[in-house]
């Protein structure tokens, strides 16, 4: 799969996804300081599923109606990198085939596919 990992989500998540043989663009590693509007436009234009823990992307998708190829919003109580990776591991194991073009909210306890 193709994932664009937002800067706030961090380089450890990007590294782990690469180790899992996914194609990854890491904002932290490759375009630090990139504006949120540019992030979502790049993800859409280049067919990436965006992984972020920035809830502003929920507003961009739902209120501003910004197009996307998929957004995974990590809403975790513990923002430690290993917790993000554990949440993504669970998400990919159960829902990998359902992520394209979806807005998905992931917590430690649940996965919610949001209506647009």
Secondary structure, 3 states (H helix, E strand, C coil): CEEEECHHHCHHHHHHHHHCCCEEEEHHHHCCCCCHHHHHHHHHHCCCEEEECCCHHHHHHHCCCCCCCCEEEECCCCCCHHHHHHHHHHHHHHHHHHCCCCEEEECCCCEEEECC
